[in-house]
Amino acid sequence: MITLAFGCQGGQPTFLTRLDEARRLAADLHVQFKEAADASNRAVMADTDEASMAFASDAEKTVQLIESDVAALAPQLRTLGFPNEIQFLEEFGTHFAEYRTLDREILALAVENTNLKAQRLSFGAARQAADGLRDSLSAIAVSVPPNDHCRVEGLVAKATLAVREIQVIQAPHIAESDGAAMTRMEKEMTDLDGVARDTIKALAAVVPPSAGPLLDTALLALDHFKDISGQIVTLSRRNSNVRSLDLSLRTKPPLAAACDDSLRALQDALAAEGSKATR
């Protein structure tokens, strides 16, 4: 038992030295796994491309540390002759491989940020285009004779309202995860675009020829709005933020728990071996 009490004898690590190193590696492995999971979760919750990419990079770097710890711990356990601990480490390796496959998918989706990009377009460029259309239509209403003013104002309000309703639909579309529901919203947006275009055509039959340039400007604004709205739909359909969050909340926890359980069992087993060695 004397050799168990000293760090080295004849230049070779003793049983306790190897055991201490195995316990250190197991503890570090557990810490690194938790940090990798936390970094991945932060990448999913980040609200900018830069933050998502930074946290995803942190998660990947920590995974490399996990793999390094596993590579160092496995031979230590074999040298110590601990079959139970080897089994727990192998179980972790199996669970972690499955976890990593899912986490790669989550991180790839998280850094795309398509829902956030769609939201920014909706609140930014799409709103500006809709405001431009409103301003163009309002200028047309001012340009008509008094006897046509009420009729033109009604048409202007109808076209403007159709575009505003499209804006309203964009938000739930961005948040939606069901494809069928998104399709219904897209049809509604298409129908409303048709209403706006038909209304502008109706305006052309009422306003004087001098208002022609204003009508052209309004149509260009509507086309610009439709283009941006199409970009929003495409990004929203990709649904990377919604999908990454759903995978993180629903699919990932059981895999993470299985990894955590294996690491806890490994640490507990190594702690018990330490108690045996000092008796």
C-alpha positions in Angstrom: 0.0 0.0 0.0 3.0 2.3 0.3 3.2 2.8 -3.5 -0.3 4.1 -3.5 0.6 7.0 -1.3 3.2 8.6 -3.5 3.0 10.3 -6.9 5.7 8.3 -8.7 8.0 5.4 -8.1 10.9 4.6 -10.5 9.6 7.4 -12.8 6.3 5.6 -13.4 2.9 7.0 -12.4 1.3 5.2 -9.4 -2.2 3.9 -9.2 -3.4 6.9 -7.3 -1.7 9.3 -9.7 -3.4 7.7 -12.6 -6.7 7.7 -10.7 -6.4 11.4 -9.9 -5.8 12.2 -13.5 -8.7 10.1 -14.6 -11.0 11.9 -12.1 -9.7 15.3 -13.3 -10.3 14.4 -16.9 -13.8 13.1 -16.1 -14.7 16.3 -14.2 -13.3 18.5 -16.9 -15.2 16.5 -19.5 -18.4 17.1 -17.6 -17.8 20.8 -17.3 -16.9 21.1 -21.0 -20.1 19.3 -22.0 -22.2 21.7 -20.0 -20.4 24.7 -21.5 -20.9 23.3 -25.1 -24.6 22.8 -24.5 -24.9 26.3 -23.0 -23.0 27.9 -25.9 -25.3 26.1 -28.4 -28.4 27.3 -26.5 -27.0 30.9 -26.6 -26.5 30.6 -30.4 -30.1 29.7 -30.8 -31.3 32.6 -28.6 -29.0 35.2 -30.0 -30.7 38.1 -31.8 -27.9 39.0 -34.2 -25.9 37.1 -36.9 -22.7 38.1 -35.2 -23.8 36.8 -31.8 -25.2 33.5 -33.2 -22.0 32.9 -35.1 -19.8 33.7 -32.0 -21.7 31.4 -29.7 -21.8 28.6 -32.4 -18.0 29.0 -32.7 -17.7 28.7 -28.9 -19.8 25.5 -29.0 -17.6 24.0 -31.7 -14.4 24.9 -29.8 -15.7 23.3 -26.6 -16.6 20.2 -28.5 -12.9 19.9 -29.5 -12.0 20.0 -25.8 -14.5 17.3 -25.1 -13.0 15.1 -27.8 -9.6 15.8 -26.4 -10.6 14.8 -22.9 -12.2 11.6 -24.1 -9.1 10.7 -26.1 -7.0 11.3 -23.0 -9.3 9.5 -20.5 -9.9 6.3 -22.4 -6.3 5.0 -22.2 -6.1 6.0 -18.5 -9.2 3.9 -17.7 -7.8 0.9 -19.7 -4.5 1.2 -17.8 -6.3 1.3 -14.5 -8.4 -1.7 -15.5 -11.8 -0.2 -14.7 -14.3 -2.0 -16.9 -17.3 -0.1 -15.5 -15.8 3.3 -16.0 -14.8 2.3 -19.6 -18.4 1.2 -20.2 -19.7 4.6 -18.9 -17.3 6.5 -21.1 -18.3 4.4 -24.1 -21.9 5.1 -23.4 -21.2 8.8 -23.3 -19.4 8.5 -26.6 -22.5 6.8 -28.2 -24.9 9.4 -26.7 -22.6 12.3 -27.6 -22.3 11.2 -31.2 -26.1 11.3 -31.5 -26.2 14.6 -29.6 -23.5 16.1 -31.9 -25.4 15.1 -35.1 -28.5 17.0 -33.8 -26.4 19.9 -32.4 -24.7 20.5 -35.8 -28.1 20.8 -37.4 -29.3 23.2 -34.6 -26.3 25.4 -35.0 -26.4 25.5 -38.8 -30.0 26.6 -38.5 -29.3 29.1 -35.7 -26.7 31.0 -37.6 -29.0 31.4 -40.7 -31.3 33.6 -38.6 -33.9 33.6 -41.4 -36.8 34.5 -39.1 -34.9 37.4 -37.6 -34.0 38.6 -41.1 -37.6 38.3 -42.2 -38.7 40.3 -39.2 -36.1 43.0 -39.9 -37.3 43.3 -43.5 -40.9 43.4 -42.4 -40.3 46.2 -39.9 -37.8 48.0 -42.1 -37.8 47.8 -45.9 -41.4 46.5 -46.2 -42.7 49.3 -44.0 -40.8 51.9 -45.9 -42.2 50.6 -49.2 -45.7 50.5 -47.9 -45.3 54.1 -46.6 -44.0 55.1 -50.0 -47.1 53.7 -51.6 -49.3 55.5 -49.2 -47.6 58.8 -49.9 -48.0 58.3 -53.6 -51.6 57.5 -53.3 -52.2 60.4 -51.0 -50.6 62.7 -53.6 -53.1 61.4 -56.2 -56.1 62.2 -54.0 -54.9 65.8 -53.7 -54.5 66.2 -57.5 -58.1 65.4 -58.5 -61.0 67.9 -58.8 -63.2 68.5 -55.8 -66.2 66.6 -57.3 -64.1 63.4 -57.6 -62.3 63.8 -54.3 -64.5 61.6 -52.1 -64.5 58.7 -54.6 -60.7 58.9 -55.1 -60.1 59.1 -51.3 -62.2 55.9 -50.9 -60.1 54.1 -53.5 -56.9 55.4 -52.0 -57.9 54.2 -48.6 -58.9 50.7 -50.0 -55.5 50.2 -51.7 -53.6 51.5 -48.7 -55.6 49.2 -46.3 -54.9 46.2 -48.5 -51.2 46.8 -48.2 -51.4 47.4 -44.5 -53.2 44.1 -44.0 -50.4 42.3 -45.8 -48.0 43.9 -43.4 -50.1 42.6 -40.5 -50.0 39.1 -41.9 -46.3 39.1 -42.3 -45.7 38.9 -38.5 -47.7 35.7 -37.8 -46.3 34.1 -41.0 -42.7 34.7 -39.7 -43.6 33.1 -36.3 -45.6 30.2 -37.9 -44.1 26.7 -38.1 -47.1 24.9 -39.8 -46.7 24.8 -43.6 -50.4 24.6 -44.3 -51.1 27.7 -42.2 -48.3 29.5 -43.9 -49.8 28.6 -47.3 -53.2 30.1 -46.2 -51.5 33.3 -45.1 -49.6 33.5 -48.4 -52.9 33.2 -50.4 -54.4 35.9 -48.3 -51.5 38.2 -49.0 -51.7 37.4 -52.7 -55.4 38.2 -52.7 -54.8 41.5 -50.9 -52.1 42.4 -53.4 -54.6 41.8 -56.2 -57.1 44.1 -54.4 -54.5 46.9 -54.2 -53.6 46.5 -57.9 -57.2 46.5 -59.0 -57.9 49.6 -56.9 -55.0 51.5 -58.5 -56.4 50.5 -61.9 -59.8 51.8 -60.9 -58.1 55.1 -59.9 -56.6 55.4 -63.4 -60.1 55.6 -64.8 -61.0 58.5 -62.4 -58.0 60.7 -62.0 -57.0 63.3 -64.7 -54.2 62.4 -67.1 -51.9 64.8 -65.2 -52.0 62.2 -62.3 -50.5 59.5 -64.6 -46.9 59.9 -63.2 -48.2 59.6 -59.7 -50.1 56.4 -60.6 -46.9 55.0 -62.1 -45.0 55.8 -58.9 -47.7 54.1 -56.9 -47.4 51.0 -59.0 -43.7 50.9 -58.7 -44.0 51.3 -54.9 -46.5 48.4 -54.9 -44.1 46.2 -57.0 -41.3 47.1 -54.6 -43.4 46.2 -51.6 -44.4 42.9 -53.3 -40.8 42.0 -54.0 -39.8 42.6 -50.3 -42.8 40.7 -49.1 -41.7 37.8 -51.3 -38.3 37.9 -49.7 -39.9 37.8 -46.3 -42.0 34.8 -47.2 -38.9 32.9 -48.5 -37.0 33.6 -45.4 -40.0 32.8 -43.2 -40.5 29.5 -45.0 -36.9 28.5 -44.2 -37.9 29.0 -40.6 -34.4 28.5 -39.3 -34.9 30.2 -35.9 -38.2 28.5 -35.3 -36.8 25.1 -36.2 -33.6 25.5 -34.2 -35.5 26.6 -31.2 -38.0 23.7 -31.5 -35.1 21.2 -31.8 -33.4 22.7 -28.8 -36.5 22.6 -26.7 -38.0 19.3 -27.7 -35.4 16.9 -29.2 -32.1 18.0 -27.7 -32.9 17.7 -23.9 -33.3 13.9 -23.8 -30.0 13.5 -25.7 -28.2 16.0 -23.4 -29.6 14.3 -20.3 -28.4 10.9 -21.5 -24.9 12.3 -22.0 -25.0 14.0 -18.6 -26.2 10.7 -16.9 -23.3 8.8 -18.4 -20.8 11.4 -17.2 -22.3 11.5 -13.7 -22.1 7.7 -13.5 -18.5 7.8 -14.6 -17.5 10.4 -12.0 -19.4 8.5 -9.3 -17.7 5.3 -10.2 -14.2 6.9 -10.2 -15.0 8.5 -6.8 -15.8 5.0 -5.4 -12.6 3.6 -6.8 -10.7 6.3 -5.0 -12.4 5.3 -1.7 -11.4 1.7 -2.3 -7.8 2.6 -3.0 -7.3 4.4 0.3 -8.8 1.7 2.5 
